[in-house]
Amino acid sequence: MSSSIASMTGYARAERADGPQSVRLEIRSVNGRNLDMRLRLPPGFDALDIPLRQEVSRALSRGSVNLVVTVERNSVGGSVRVNPAALETVLAAMETLSARISPSTPPALENILALPGVLVLDQPTLSDDEDGIAALVMTCAAEAIEYLCAMRVEEGRATAMILNRVLDSIEALVSDAQDHPARAREHVEARLRAQLANLVADAGLPPDRLAQEALLLATKADIQEELDRLRAHITAARKLIADGGPVGRRLDFLAQEFNREANTLCAKANAVELTAIGLDLKAAIDQLREQVQNIE
């Protein structure tokens, strides 16, 4: 397993030449829920579709990948030819026009040959040199994919630093909530006394009912369980980042759990200050989720 997390974003290009033929392969990847590949190959090269997909699958587990192969043949003899049908069409059109108008000078040969379709550049196909061209393409693929993976890992390292900084912020906010005076026993008791006084004045409830209401209020205001789970999620997220590899899906799941606990904390907060901490937690968790979306 890789010692670092990897981004899903990257680009690489590789070129190889062998005699008159050359191959250029470009590969680009962006965020994706799964591994989604789109290949664009020259006509006649469909046989390489499956091998190229297998090569990409061995290196990548997630991301939307676009791979483009360009094959050129720079040969001198036989690679460029005249298209007889196109030439006859042009000559027939010239003859027709000459019968209606009298040009001062006849068209130059180079101008006729420059017309679209008159000269044809024969494009190579896999059958022209199956082993040679296929080897060039696969060599370029291996090289480009290696560069792409290196770029994704490099960007992943930078993302890991951002994630750890966001986790530091979340951890600090959890500590702020843990130590906030609004959670102190004296503060909770004073708040309960005020609420109970209102209950007595408004409803004249008996003492045992008042005790039940006091217990209920204290239970609803207790956020210790949420704080403990947030700390556990922080530890789990740090371990996933440190272990590396394709952990994007698990980090995304953890980010959802972070958000769930922050929502519950906001709902149970018994003071405006604790609610503000909860909202800051949600903002930090949104940053976490945004960064996680780009992790393989």
C-alpha positions in Angstrom: 0.0 0.0 0.0 1.2 3.5 -0.8 2.6 5.5 2.2 0.7 8.6 1.1 -2.8 9.4 0.0 -3.3 10.4 -3.6 -5.3 13.0 -5.3 -7.6 12.1 -8.2 -6.4 15.1 -10.3 -3.4 14.9 -12.6 -2.1 15.1 -16.2 0.8 13.3 -18.0 2.1 12.9 -21.5 4.6 10.5 -23.1 6.0 10.3 -26.6 8.0 7.6 -28.4 9.3 7.2 -31.9 10.6 4.2 -33.8 11.9 4.9 -37.3 9.1 6.6 -39.4 6.4 6.1 -36.8 5.8 8.1 -33.6 3.3 7.8 -30.8 2.0 10.5 -28.4 -0.2 9.5 -25.4 -1.9 12.0 -23.1 -3.8 11.0 -19.9 -5.8 13.3 -17.6 -7.7 12.5 -14.5 -10.2 14.4 -12.4 -12.5 13.6 -9.5 -14.9 10.7 -9.8 -16.9 8.4 -7.6 -15.5 5.3 -9.3 -12.9 4.6 -12.0 -14.4 5.9 -15.2 -12.2 5.7 -18.3 -12.7 7.3 -21.7 -10.2 6.3 -24.4 -9.8 8.0 -27.8 -7.7 5.9 -30.2 -6.9 6.4 -33.9 -8.9 4.4 -36.5 -7.7 0.9 -36.6 -6.3 0.8 -33.1 -9.4 -0.6 -31.3 -7.5 -3.8 -30.4 -5.5 -1.7 -27.8 -8.6 -0.6 -26.0 -8.7 -3.5 -23.5 -4.9 -3.6 -22.8 -4.9 0.1 -22.1 -7.8 -0.1 -19.8 -6.1 -2.9 -17.9 -2.9 -0.8 -17.6 -4.9 2.1 -16.1 -6.9 -0.2 -13.7 -3.7 -1.6 -12.3 -2.5 1.8 -11.3 -5.7 3.7 -10.4 -8.7 2.8 -8.3 -10.8 6.0 -8.6 -11.2 9.0 -10.9 -12.5 10.1 -14.2 -9.7 9.3 -16.7 -9.3 10.5 -20.3 -6.7 8.9 -22.4 -5.8 10.0 -26.0 -3.5 8.2 -28.4 -2.0 9.9 -31.5 0.0 7.9 -34.0 2.0 9.6 -36.8 4.1 8.2 -39.6 6.8 10.5 -41.0 7.9 8.6 -44.1 9.0 9.8 -47.5 7.8 7.6 -50.3 4.2 6.3 -50.5 2.9 8.1 -47.5 1.4 11.0 -49.6 -0.6 10.1 -52.7 -2.9 11.8 -55.2 -6.6 11.0 -54.8 -7.6 10.3 -58.5 -11.3 10.8 -57.9 -10.9 14.2 -56.2 -8.4 15.3 -58.9 -10.8 14.3 -61.7 -13.6 16.3 -59.9 -11.4 19.4 -59.7 -10.3 19.1 -63.4 -13.8 18.7 -64.5 -14.9 21.8 -62.6 -12.0 23.7 -64.1 -13.0 22.6 -67.6 -16.6 23.7 -67.1 -15.5 27.1 -65.8 -13.1 27.5 -68.7 -15.9 27.1 -71.1 -17.7 30.1 -69.5 -14.8 32.4 -68.6 -11.3 32.8 -70.1 -8.7 33.0 -67.3 -5.6 35.0 -68.0 -3.4 32.4 -66.6 -4.1 28.7 -65.9 -4.1 27.6 -62.3 -0.7 26.6 -61.0 -0.2 22.9 -60.2 0.7 23.6 -56.6 -2.6 25.4 -56.2 -4.5 22.4 -57.6 -2.7 20.0 -55.3 -3.4 22.3 -52.3 -7.2 21.8 -52.7 -8.8 19.7 -50.0 -8.8 16.0 -50.8 -6.5 16.1 -53.8 -3.5 14.9 -51.8 -4.1 12.1 -49.3 -1.8 11.3 -46.3 -2.1 7.6 -45.6 -2.5 7.1 -41.8 -1.0 4.0 -40.3 -3.2 1.3 -38.8 -2.3 -1.3 -36.3 -2.1 -3.9 -39.1 0.7 -2.0 -40.8 3.2 -2.9 -38.0 1.1 -4.5 -35.3 3.9 -5.4 -32.9 6.0 -2.3 -33.3 3.2 0.3 -33.0 1.4 -1.6 -30.2 4.7 -1.8 -28.2 5.2 2.0 -28.7 1.7 2.7 -27.5 1.9 0.5 -24.4 5.4 1.9 -23.5 4.0 5.4 -23.7 1.0 4.3 -21.6 3.2 2.8 -18.9 5.4 6.0 -18.8 2.4 8.4 -18.8 0.5 6.5 -16.1 3.7 6.4 -13.9 4.0 10.2 -14.3 0.3 10.6 -13.6 0.5 8.6 -10.4 3.5 10.6 -9.2 1.6 13.8 -9.8 -1.5 12.5 -8.0 0.6 11.4 -5.0 2.4 14.8 -4.9 -0.9 16.6 -4.9 -2.2 14.1 -2.3 0.7 15.0 0.1 -0.4 18.7 -0.2 -4.0 17.7 0.5 -3.0 15.6 3.5 -1.3 18.7 5.0 -4.5 20.7 4.5 -6.6 17.8 6.0 -4.4 17.6 9.1 -4.7 21.4 9.6 -8.5 21.2 9.3 -8.5 18.3 11.8 -6.4 20.4 14.2 -9.1 23.1 14.0 -11.8 20.6 14.7 -9.9 19.2 17.6 -9.4 22.7 19.0 -13.1 23.4 18.7 -14.0 20.1 20.4 -11.7 21.1 23.3 -13.3 24.5 23.5 -16.7 22.9 23.8 -15.4 20.4 26.3 -14.1 23.1 28.6 -16.7 25.8 28.0 -18.2 27.3 31.3 -21.7 26.6 30.0 -21.1 22.9 30.6 -19.9 23.5 34.2 -22.2 22.0 36.9 -22.8 25.3 38.5 -23.9 26.8 35.2 -26.2 23.9 34.4 -27.8 24.0 37.9 -28.4 27.8 37.7 -30.0 27.4 34.3 -32.2 24.5 35.5 -33.3 26.5 38.6 -34.4 29.4 36.3 -36.3 27.0 34.1 -37.8 25.2 37.0 -38.9 28.5 38.6 -40.8 29.3 35.4 -42.4 25.8 35.4 -43.5 26.3 39.0 -44.9 29.7 38.3 -46.7 28.7 35.1 -47.9 25.2 36.0 -47.6 24.6 39.7 -46.0 21.2 39.1 -45.4 18.9 42.1 -41.8 18.3 43.3 -41.5 14.8 41.8 -42.6 16.1 38.4 -40.2 19.0 38.7 -37.3 16.5 39.5 -38.2 14.6 36.3 -38.2 17.8 34.2 -34.8 18.7 35.7 -33.3 15.3 34.8 -34.8 15.5 31.3 -33.3 19.0 30.7 -29.9 17.9 32.0 -29.9 14.8 29.8 -30.9 16.8 26.7 -28.2 19.4 27.3 -25.4 16.8 27.8 -23.1 16.8 24.7 -20.3 14.6 26.1 -21.2 11.7 23.9 -21.0 13.8 20.8 -17.6 15.2 21.9 -16.3 11.7 22.6 -17.4 10.6 19.1 -15.9 13.6 17.4 -12.5 12.8 19.1 -12.8 9.2 17.9 -13.5 10.4 14.4 -10.5 12.7 14.5 -8.2 9.8 15.5 -9.7 7.6 12.8 -9.2 10.3 10.1 -5.6 10.9 11.1 -4.8 7.2 10.9 -6.4 6.9 7.5 -4.3 9.8 6.2 -1.1 8.4 7.8 -1.7 4.9 6.4 -2.3 6.3 2.9 -3.6 4.3 -0.1 -7.1 4.7 -1.7 -8.9 5.9 1.5 -11.0 8.6 -0.1 -14.3 6.7 0.3 -13.7 6.0 4.0 -12.6 9.6 4.6 -15.8 10.8 2.9 -17.9 8.5 5.2 -16.0 9.9 8.3 -16.7 13.5 7.1 -20.4 12.6 7.1 -20.2 11.3 10.6 -18.4 14.4 11.7 -21.2 16.5 10.3 -23.8 14.3 12.0 -22.2 14.8 15.5 -21.9 18.6 14.9 -25.6 18.8 14.0 -26.5 17.0 17.2 -24.2 19.2 19.3 -25.9 22.3 17.9 -29.3 20.9 18.6 -28.4 20.0 22.2 -26.3 23.1 23.1 -27.7 24.8 26.2 -25.9 28.1 25.6 -25.4 30.5 22.7 -21.7 30.1 23.0 -21.8 26.4 22.6 -24.1 26.8 19.5 -21.5 29.2 18.0 -18.8 26.5 18.6 -21.1 24.0 16.9 -21.5 26.2 13.9 -17.7 26.7 13.7 -17.4 23.0 13.8 -19.8 22.6 10.9 -17.8 25.2 8.8 -14.5 23.3 9.5 -16.2 20.0 8.6 -17.4 21.5 5.3 -13.7 22.3 4.5 -12.8 18.7 5.4 -15.5 17.3 3.1 -14.5 19.6 0.2 -10.8 18.4 0.4 -11.8 14.7 0.8 -13.8 14.8 -2.5 -10.5 14.9 -4.3 -8.9 11.9 -2.5 -8.5 8.6 -4.3 
